[in-house]
Amino acid sequence: MQKTKKLFLIFISIFLVSQNIDAADSVDTVAPQKPKFIYRIDNLTYFDNRMFYLPYHPSKMFLGDRLTALAGIGLKKEHKLYAGLTAMIPFGSDYKSYKFQPMVYYRFEQALNDKQNLKLHFGILPCREMETSLPGFMRRGSAEYTIPNLQGTLAQYQLKINDKNTLSLEYAFDWRKVKSKTDRDNYGMILAGKLANNGMLNVGFIAQWDRLGYNLDTIKNNCDNVVYNVYAKVDFAKFTKNFKSIFLQAGYVGSFSNDSAFVNKSWCNAIMIDCGIQWKMISLTNSLYMSINKGNLMPLFEYSKDVYVSDQFYKASLYNKTALSFDVFNKSVFSLKAQFLMHVVPEYKIGWQQKITAQVKF
């Protein structure tokens, strides 16, 4: 009888202890997590000397600093809310030319399962949040320090198909201006996708639609420009030990432009071939653009140039860009890079460009 009582007491004790553990666990799961202070700093000092002597671009020097400072709160990994300021300061100019843009955006990130990941952004956010590197015929290089932010939404989805193949999708909506009596509606949308095979073979597409609307008084025409690119990229660096990258990329570039007042349905078809090699801190790349029908990727520029965020060199039917780059210092926090570029448009002179950038980001 005494043994039965002892066993009964032992079972009761175990039950009570287990109930206390379960209760403690349930309290932990429902207890709110304390928000964490988070911040992001991105400072870019740039020297961009352009000696083009070409009709598409005037010779010009960009020299200045672009600072993006953000602070906010984060809850776990999924939820982050940032607010801050972007300051664009050209050196040697009057303070009236300084530009300040307030920023605020919400970022959501969640692993849907072991193979899928989703990121969402809403608000005014840095373009560096984008994972897709936009080519020059969609976004000009100087936009890095003149229009560095995206106003709208950004969605990113990644699917790990297997150990070697990954599918990535990205969508961005950028609302640049709202219609008024003096300003026209100006917005753009970007859709990109890429299938990567263990870093060696990439196939993908990028499409961008830009719209310039009319205002209430003087301008009554709408402008639309659509540019799309389908490409395949092969990197042969895995077959060598001395080079970080040896790549060849080829693809088709097409555009559709329409202006309700001046141009009606203008098409352009072109081929783009890129290649490059990187050894330690030195890299050499070349990009060749050839229009098939001698078309123009920017036919509306003369009438409505604000519809384009792309580089004006792509108004030519044949254009080649060669870049020699030196990663003088390249760490996660600080990077220093020097570039020497040659722009060739056969019917005109050769244009030269020297560019030095120092960037701090964390």
One Martini backbone bead per residue (centre of mass of N, CA, C, O) as a GRO file, in nm:
protein
  362
    1MET     BB    1   0.058   0.062  -0.021
    2GLN     BB    2   0.300   0.254   0.005
    3LYS     BB    3   0.401   0.218  -0.286
    4THR     BB    4   0.146   0.330  -0.419
    5LYS     BB    5   0.165   0.613  -0.294
    6LYS     BB    6   0.443   0.686  -0.406
    7LEU     BB    7   0.373   0.657  -0.706
    8PHE     BB    8   0.146   0.862  -0.702
    9LEU     BB    9   0.322   1.105  -0.614
   10ILE     BB   10   0.518   1.096  -0.848
   11PHE     BB   11   0.309   1.138  -1.078
   12ILE     BB   12   0.202   1.407  -0.972
   13SER     BB   13   0.469   1.561  -0.983
   14ILE     BB   14   0.526   1.527  -1.285
   15PHE     BB   15   0.266   1.662  -1.381
   16LEU     BB   16   0.312   1.942  -1.249
   17VAL     BB   17   0.581   2.007  -1.384
   18SER     BB   18   0.482   1.984  -1.678
   19GLN     BB   19   0.270   2.210  -1.650
   20ASN     BB   20   0.473   2.436  -1.584
   21ILE     BB   21   0.635   2.415  -1.846
   22ASP     BB   22   0.400   2.467  -2.040
   23ALA     BB   23   0.324   2.742  -1.923
   24ALA     BB   24   0.595   2.878  -1.976
   25ASP     BB   25   0.596   2.837  -2.282
   26SER     BB   26   0.331   2.991  -2.341
   27VAL     BB   27   0.431   3.263  -2.236
   28ASP     BB   28   0.669   3.293  -2.433
   29THR     BB   29   0.501   3.288  -2.703
   30VAL     BB   30   0.309   3.548  -2.618
   31ALA     BB   31   0.530   3.722  -2.563
   32PRO     BB   32   0.650   4.014  -2.634
   33GLN     BB   33   0.880   4.156  -2.836
   34LYS     BB   34   1.141   4.354  -2.833
   35PRO     BB   35   1.241   4.615  -2.986
   36LYS     BB   36   1.494   4.711  -3.216
   37PHE     BB   37   1.763   4.891  -3.288
   38ILE     BB   38   1.817   5.037  -3.615
   39TYR     BB   39   2.061   5.078  -3.890
   40ARG     BB   40   2.169   5.290  -4.182
   41ILE     BB   41   2.469   5.343  -4.384
   42ASP     BB   42   2.531   5.558  -4.688
   43ASN     BB   43   2.841   5.665  -4.829
   44LEU     BB   44   2.908   5.867  -5.130
   45THR     BB   45   3.206   5.938  -5.301
   46TYR     BB   46   3.247   6.134  -5.609
   47PHE     BB   47   3.428   6.095  -5.932
   48ASP     BB   48   3.308   6.226  -6.259
   49ASN     BB   49   3.478   6.231  -6.566
   50ARG     BB   50   3.350   6.377  -6.878
   51MET     BB   51   3.498   6.318  -7.212
   52PHE     BB   52   3.306   6.303  -7.491
   53TYR     BB   53   3.233   6.473  -7.752
   54LEU     BB   54   2.917   6.417  -7.778
   55PRO     BB   55   2.579   6.446  -7.862
   56TYR     BB   56   2.461   6.277  -7.614
   57HIS     BB   57   2.699   6.410  -7.434
   58PRO     BB   58   2.819   6.621  -7.221
   59SER     BB   59   3.073   6.758  -7.080
   60LYS     BB   60   3.136   6.640  -6.739
   61MET     BB   61   3.136   6.697  -6.376
   62PHE     BB   62   3.120   6.477  -6.097
   63LEU     BB   63   3.115   6.620  -5.757
   64GLY     BB   64   3.055   6.444  -5.443
   65ASP     BB   65   2.780   6.369  -5.206
   66ARG     BB   66   2.607   6.071  -5.068
   67LEU     BB   67   2.365   6.051  -4.801
   68THR     BB   68   2.240   5.768  -4.605
   69ALA     BB   69   2.018   5.788  -4.319
   70LEU     BB   70   1.907   5.523  -4.094
   71ALA     BB   71   1.630   5.459  -3.866
   72GLY     BB   72   1.488   5.208  -3.627
   73ILE     BB   73   1.273   4.920  -3.607
   74GLY     BB   74   1.283   4.572  -3.487
   75LEU     BB   75   1.101   4.255  -3.545
   76LYS     BB   76   1.289   4.050  -3.568
   77LYS     BB   77   1.321   3.963  -3.912
   78GLU     BB   78   1.051   4.057  -4.053
   79HIS     BB   79   1.040   4.351  -3.906
   80LYS     BB   80   1.094   4.683  -4.060
   81LEU     BB   81   1.150   5.034  -3.962
   82TYR     BB   82   1.226   5.323  -4.153
   83ALA     BB   83   1.408   5.641  -4.102
   84GLY     BB   84   1.517   5.942  -4.296
   85LEU     BB   85   1.801   6.060  -4.508
   86THR     BB   86   1.886   6.223  -4.820
   87ALA     BB   87   2.203   6.357  -4.928
   88MET     BB   88   2.284   6.590  -5.203
   89ILE     BB   89   2.630   6.703  -5.260
   90PRO     BB   90   2.778   6.927  -5.454
   91PHE     BB   91   3.075   7.035  -5.516
   92GLY     BB   92   3.120   7.384  -5.545
   93SER     BB   93   2.830   7.469  -5.464
   94ASP     BB   94   2.543   7.586  -5.396
   95TYR     BB   95   2.307   7.523  -5.153
   96LYS     BB   96   2.063   7.520  -5.362
   97SER     BB   97   2.170   7.235  -5.493
   98TYR     BB   98   2.079   7.090  -5.267
   99LYS     BB   99   1.953   6.760  -5.162
  100PHE     BB  100   1.652   6.653  -4.981
  101GLN     BB  101   1.527   6.323  -4.870
  102PRO     BB  102   1.287   6.180  -4.727
  103MET     BB  103   1.254   5.868  -4.532
  104VAL     BB  104   1.021   5.577  -4.554
  105TYR     BB  105   1.012   5.221  -4.453
  106TYR     BB  106   0.892   4.889  -4.505
  107ARG     BB  107   1.011   4.560  -4.397
  108PHE     BB  108   0.957   4.225  -4.524
  109GLU     BB  109   1.070   3.899  -4.393
  110GLN     BB  110   1.024   3.551  -4.516
  111ALA     BB  111   1.024   3.210  -4.463
  112LEU     BB  112   0.809   2.988  -4.600
  113ASN     BB  113   1.050   2.781  -4.626
  114ASP     BB  114   1.329   2.602  -4.713
  115LYS     BB  115   1.294   2.732  -5.033
  116GLN     BB  116   1.140   3.002  -4.947
  117ASN     BB  117   1.152   3.367  -5.015
  118LEU     BB  118   1.032   3.688  -4.873
  119LYS     BB  119   1.016   4.038  -4.993
  120LEU     BB  120   0.900   4.359  -4.858
  121HIS     BB  121   0.839   4.702  -4.981
  122PHE     BB  122   0.743   5.029  -4.833
  123GLY     BB  123   0.817   5.339  -4.989
  124ILE     BB  124   1.118   5.511  -4.922
  125LEU     BB  125   1.399   5.365  -5.088
  126PRO     BB  126   1.677   5.217  -5.160
  127CYS     BB  127   1.809   5.083  -5.452
  128ARG     BB  128   1.996   4.872  -5.295
  129GLU     BB  129   1.755   4.667  -5.242
  130MET     BB  130   1.812   4.569  -5.503
  131GLU     BB  131   1.918   4.267  -5.683
  132THR     BB  132   1.909   4.399  -5.954
  133SER     BB  133   2.114   4.477  -6.224
  134LEU     BB  134   2.095   4.755  -6.412
  135PRO     BB  135   2.124   4.854  -6.712
  136GLY     BB  136   2.192   5.134  -6.906
  137PHE     BB  137   1.911   5.105  -7.080
  138MET     BB  138   1.756   5.167  -6.783
  139ARG     BB  139   2.012   5.281  -6.600
  140ARG     BB  140   2.203   5.521  -6.521
  141GLY     BB  141   2.495   5.576  -6.349
  142SER     BB  142   2.423   5.864  -6.211
  143ALA     BB  143   2.178   5.762  -6.034
  144GLU     BB  144   2.343   5.683  -5.778
  145TYR     BB  145   2.371   6.028  -5.711
  146THR     BB  146   2.072   6.158  -5.807
  147ILE     BB  147   1.861   5.880  -5.792
  148PRO     BB  148   1.875   5.658  -5.522
  149ASN     BB  149   1.558   5.632  -5.504
  150LEU     BB  150   1.256   5.455  -5.419
  151GLN     BB  151   0.896   5.510  -5.494
  152GLY     BB  152   0.710   5.247  -5.329
  153THR     BB  153   0.772   4.922  -5.445
  154LEU     BB  154   0.913   4.592  -5.328
  155ALA     BB  155   0.960   4.261  -5.468
  156GLN     BB  156   1.092   3.937  -5.338
  157TYR     BB  157   1.172   3.612  -5.486
  158GLN     BB  158   1.281   3.280  -5.365
  159LEU     BB  159   1.384   2.962  -5.524
  160LYS     BB  160   1.494   2.643  -5.423
  161ILE     BB  161   1.508   2.379  -5.620
  162ASN     BB  162   1.813   2.304  -5.556
  163ASP     BB  163   2.152   2.281  -5.507
  164LYS     BB  164   2.191   2.448  -5.805
  165ASN     BB  165   1.900   2.585  -5.828
  166THR     BB  166   1.777   2.931  -5.876
  167LEU     BB  167   1.490   3.136  -5.826
  168SER     BB  168   1.429   3.480  -5.932
  169LEU     BB  169   1.214   3.756  -5.824
  170GLU     BB  170   1.131   4.101  -5.940
  171TYR     BB  171   0.951   4.399  -5.813
  172ALA     BB  172   0.897   4.745  -5.927
  173PHE     BB  173   0.767   5.066  -5.801
  174ASP     BB  174   0.808   5.405  -5.941
  175TRP     BB  175   0.717   5.722  -5.802
  176ARG     BB  176   0.820   6.041  -5.904
  177LYS     BB  177   0.544   6.190  -6.006
  178VAL     BB  178   0.277   6.417  -5.973
  179LYS     BB  179   0.011   6.552  -6.094
  180SER     BB  180  -0.001   6.886  -6.229
  181LYS     BB  181   0.026   7.206  -6.363
  182THR     BB  182   0.362   7.143  -6.392
  183ASP     BB  183   0.339   6.829  -6.364
  184ARG     BB  184   0.401   6.502  -6.455
  185ASP     BB  185   0.345   6.199  -6.476
  186ASN     BB  186   0.591   5.967  -6.309
  187TYR     BB  187   0.658   5.625  -6.390
  188GLY     BB  188   0.778   5.287  -6.290
  189MET     BB  189   0.843   4.942  -6.405
  190ILE     BB  190   0.984   4.630  -6.271
  191LEU     BB  191   1.081   4.309  -6.423
  192ALA     BB  192   1.251   4.018  -6.282
  193GLY     BB  193   1.445   3.720  -6.389
  194LYS     BB  194   1.625   3.423  -6.247
  195LEU     BB  195   1.837   3.142  -6.347
  196ALA     BB  196   2.059   2.966  -6.135
  197ASN     BB  197   2.371   2.764  -6.181
  198ASN     BB  198   2.599   2.768  -5.951
  199GLY     BB  199   2.728   3.044  -6.097
  200MET     BB  200   2.759   2.968  -6.417
  201LEU     BB  201   2.446   2.977  -6.507
  202ASN     BB  202   2.247   3.241  -6.660
  203VAL     BB  203   1.896   3.310  -6.686
  204GLY     BB  204   1.700   3.595  -6.820
  205PHE     BB  205   1.500   3.892  -6.729
  206ILE     BB  206   1.410   4.238  -6.834
  207ALA     BB  207   1.153   4.485  -6.747
  208GLN     BB  208   1.054   4.826  -6.860
  209TRP     BB  209   0.812   5.076  -6.755
  210ASP     BB  210   0.748   5.407  -6.881
  211ARG     BB  211   0.561   5.703  -6.762
  212LEU     BB  212   0.428   6.006  -6.926
  213GLY     BB  213   0.213   6.236  -6.855
  214TYR     BB  214  -0.030   6.471  -6.810
  215ASN     BB  215  -0.148   6.779  -6.757
  216LEU     BB  216  -0.395   7.032  -6.710
  217ASP     BB  217  -0.288   7.236  -6.948
  218THR     BB  218  -0.042   7.211  -7.180
  219ILE     BB  219  -0.027   6.887  -7.161
  220LYS     BB  220  -0.186   6.601  -7.359
  221ASN     BB  221   0.036   6.383  -7.366
  222ASN     BB  222   0.147   6.051  -7.385
  223CYS     BB  223   0.420   5.844  -7.251
  224ASP     BB  224   0.582   5.539  -7.371
  225ASN     BB  225   0.829   5.297  -7.232
  226VAL     BB  226   0.964   4.980  -7.347
  227VAL     BB  227   1.201   4.753  -7.196
  228TYR     BB  228   1.374   4.447  -7.304
  229ASN     BB  229   1.553   4.150  -7.162
  230VAL     BB  230   1.726   3.864  -7.293
  231TYR     BB  231   1.947   3.622  -7.124
  232ALA     BB  232   2.288   3.476  -7.119
  233LYS     BB  233   2.518   3.343  -6.865
  234VAL     BB  234   2.875   3.266  -6.853
  235ASP     BB  235   3.102   3.118  -6.608
  236PHE     BB  236   3.459   3.011  -6.615
  237ALA     BB  237   3.603   3.021  -6.325
  238LYS     BB  238   3.584   2.711  -6.233
  239PHE     BB  239   3.830   2.630  -6.443
  240THR     BB  240   3.991   2.819  -6.251
  241LYS     BB  241   4.233   2.975  -6.007
  242ASN     BB  242   4.301   3.298  -6.089
  243PHE     BB  243   3.993   3.370  -6.135
  244LYS     BB  244   3.688   3.519  -6.051
  245SER     BB  245   3.615   3.605  -6.363
  246ILE     BB  246   3.464   3.455  -6.677
  247PHE     BB  247   3.249   3.617  -6.899
  248LEU     BB  248   2.940   3.554  -7.099
  249GLN     BB  249   2.697   3.774  -7.258
  250ALA     BB  250   2.374   3.721  -7.419
  251GLY     BB  251   2.121   3.925  -7.601
  252TYR     BB  252   1.799   4.071  -7.613
  253VAL     BB  253   1.682   4.397  -7.732
  254GLY     BB  254   1.380   4.580  -7.663
  255SER     BB  255   1.138   4.831  -7.794
  256PHE     BB  256   0.857   5.047  -7.692
  257SER     BB  257   0.709   5.344  -7.839
  258ASN     BB  258   0.476   5.615  -7.724
  259ASP     BB  259   0.324   5.913  -7.872
  260SER     BB  260   0.027   6.087  -7.904
  261ALA     BB  261   0.174   6.335  -8.076
  262PHE     BB  262   0.450   6.220  -8.240
  263VAL     BB  263   0.467   5.905  -8.171
  264ASN     BB  264   0.380   5.581  -8.329
  265LYS     BB  265   0.497   5.303  -8.271
  266SER     BB  266   0.812   5.238  -8.174
  267TRP     BB  267   1.069   5.018  -8.282
  268CYS     BB  268   1.330   4.800  -8.127
  269ASN     BB  269   1.619   4.598  -8.226
  270ALA     BB  270   1.867   4.407  -8.035
  271ILE     BB  271   2.213   4.339  -7.946
  272MET     BB  272   2.383   4.193  -7.655
  273ILE     BB  273   2.739   4.200  -7.559
  274ASP     BB  274   2.910   4.050  -7.283
  275CYS     BB  275   3.238   4.086  -7.123
  276GLY     BB  276   3.480   3.934  -6.880
  277ILE     BB  277   3.755   3.999  -6.639
  278GLN     BB  278   3.894   3.874  -6.317
  279TRP     BB  279   4.191   3.982  -6.125
  280LYS     BB  280   4.150   4.032  -5.833
  281MET     BB  281   4.148   4.392  -5.855
  282ILE     BB  282   4.108   4.332  -6.167
  283SER     BB  283   3.899   4.461  -6.442
  284LEU     BB  284   3.754   4.361  -6.767
  285THR     BB  285   3.505   4.522  -6.977
  286ASN     BB  286   3.246   4.454  -7.235
  287SER     BB  287   2.998   4.646  -7.434
  288LEU     BB  288   2.766   4.549  -7.697
  289TYR     BB  289   2.558   4.750  -7.917
  290MET     BB  290   2.307   4.627  -8.165
  291SER     BB  291   2.109   4.733  -8.410
  292ILE     BB  292   1.908   4.580  -8.641
  293ASN     BB  293   1.705   4.843  -8.743
  294LYS     BB  294   1.832   5.118  -8.664
  295GLY     BB  295   1.735   5.197  -8.398
  296ASN     BB  296   1.580   5.355  -8.101
  297LEU     BB  297   1.561   5.352  -7.749
  298MET     BB  298   1.510   5.700  -7.763
  299PRO     BB  299   1.271   5.859  -7.947
  300LEU     BB  300   1.148   6.074  -7.709
  301PHE     BB  301   1.373   6.275  -7.611
  302GLU     BB  302   1.311   6.545  -7.765
  303TYR     BB  303   1.018   6.573  -7.613
  304SER     BB  304   1.047   6.342  -7.349
  305LYS     BB  305   1.304   6.289  -7.137
  306ASP     BB  306   1.163   6.203  -6.853
  307VAL     BB  307   1.100   5.896  -6.938
  308TYR     BB  308   1.410   5.864  -6.885
  309VAL     BB  309   1.682   5.660  -6.707
  310SER     BB  310   1.877   5.629  -6.925
  311ASP     BB  311   2.130   5.611  -7.146
  312GLN     BB  312   2.208   5.813  -7.426
  313PHE     BB  313   2.379   5.610  -7.600
  314TYR     BB  314   2.102   5.448  -7.688
  315LYS     BB  315   2.051   5.631  -7.952
  316ALA     BB  316   2.227   5.450  -8.088
  317SER     BB  317   2.296   5.176  -8.313
  318LEU     BB  318   2.610   5.192  -8.210
  319TYR     BB  319   2.769   5.057  -7.906
  320ASN     BB  320   3.074   5.093  -7.698
  321LYS     BB  321   3.198   4.955  -7.378
  322THR     BB  322   3.496   5.016  -7.182
  323ALA     BB  323   3.627   4.868  -6.867
  324LEU     BB  324   3.864   4.970  -6.616
  325SER     BB  325   3.913   4.811  -6.296
  326PHE     BB  326   3.977   4.909  -5.940
  327ASP     BB  327   3.995   4.737  -5.630
  328VAL     BB  328   4.155   4.882  -5.388
  329PHE     BB  329   3.902   4.858  -5.179
  330ASN     BB  330   3.716   4.558  -5.044
  331LYS     BB  331   3.472   4.581  -4.812
  332SER     BB  332   3.189   4.574  -4.625
  333VAL     BB  333   3.228   4.887  -4.539
  334PHE     BB  334   3.476   4.953  -4.741
  335SER     BB  335   3.520   5.127  -5.066
  336LEU     BB  336   3.759   5.145  -5.348
  337LYS     BB  337   3.717   5.290  -5.683
  338ALA     BB  338   3.853   5.257  -6.019
  339GLN     BB  339   3.776   5.407  -6.348
  340PHE     BB  340   3.811   5.330  -6.707
  341LEU     BB  341   3.643   5.474  -6.989
  342MET     BB  342   3.512   5.372  -7.318
  343HIS     BB  343   3.333   5.547  -7.576
  344VAL     BB  344   3.173   5.410  -7.877
  345VAL     BB  345   3.078   5.598  -8.174
  346PRO     BB  346   3.149   5.565  -8.496
  347GLU     BB  347   3.031   5.857  -8.611
  348TYR     BB  348   3.217   5.946  -8.374
  349LYS     BB  349   3.383   6.010  -8.120
  350ILE     BB  350   3.567   5.943  -7.844
  351GLY     BB  351   3.488   5.863  -7.511
  352TRP     BB  352   3.580   5.969  -7.180
  353GLN     BB  353   3.625   5.811  -6.843
  354GLN     BB  354   3.652   5.905  -6.493
  355LYS     BB  355   3.626   5.698  -6.185
  356ILE     BB  356   3.568   5.772  -5.832
  357THR     BB  357   3.491   5.566  -5.539
  358ALA     BB  358   3.366   5.613  -5.198
  359GLN     BB  359   3.238   5.362  -4.964
  360VAL     BB  360   3.002   5.363  -4.686
  361LYS     BB  361   2.854   5.061  -4.534
  362PHE     BB  362   2.599   4.940  -4.259
   0.00000   0.00000   0.00000
